């Protein structure tokens, strides 16, 4: 069966990455607007209402507008923006996050694609909160660094000029990053985490780290218990691997160019201090790869079809 698909915002970084993953896929017939019509309201409305599936690769306000233009109950939507990640009536599109999440995505009419930073944070934290190894009311922190492609065309152009951007740039110093509500809600935390994001001079790739003072928790879980909980949570997840502890280095580019994510547990067992680390591609499992995974699930296709493991 062939499904029609419209990518609204398909000329942007995420949209182009989605098209790459769908190239040669007979299951989807892509509806495309040319340069002259892709910003025309009537043409967009027609495409949005003609397609079986729509993927929105737009700024938040434009994504909300696009949803408002859909006037039928047949078109199913995946929104890659931040607009609907904590909105009622939308299913969160992180298939591995909870038992039953993939089934919920399969039946959903509206799916909110996760953010790149929250994908790493939630993959590390949610299983530990769910099993009680990490208290839901602990004041968590998360430090993360992304490749500059996560900033879209403007940031890409800035970093790729001769003068370029700095090698490392921290931002969101007011602690008001738009991904924080998503992290708190879907990890089911009592308090928003302190989030310290940064951009590095590499096109793609991401490192997300959550430090944990296990010695301060009432049950004082061991590093082995933390690692076991993560392995059990993702034992059936083909895109998520829990690496062996080896005390080695973490490379921001280790999962770049793929749609997988690697989790690892590090620390000092004697003192009960831990560093939980996720690596992923900010354009892969953090954006386009996740959107295609959700599309596959909603269309009843192998979830990893077209993805790079």
Buried (B, 14 or more C-beta within 10 A) or exposed (E): EEBBBBBBBBBBBBBBBBBEBBEEBEBBEBBEBEEEEBEEEEBBBBBBBBBBBBBBBBBBEBBBBBBEBBEEEEBBBBBBBBBBBBEEEBBBBBBBBBEEBBEBBBEBBBBBBBBBBBBBBBBBBBBBBBBEBBBBEBEBEBBBBBBBBBBEEEBBEEBEEEEEBEEEBEEBEEEEBEBBBBBBBBBEBEEBBEBBBBBBBBBBBBBBBBBBEBEEBEEEBBBEBBBBBBBEBBEEBBBBBBBEBEEEEBEBBBBBEBBBBBBBBBBEEEEBBBBBBBBBBBBBBBBBBBBBBBBBBBBEBEBBBBBBE
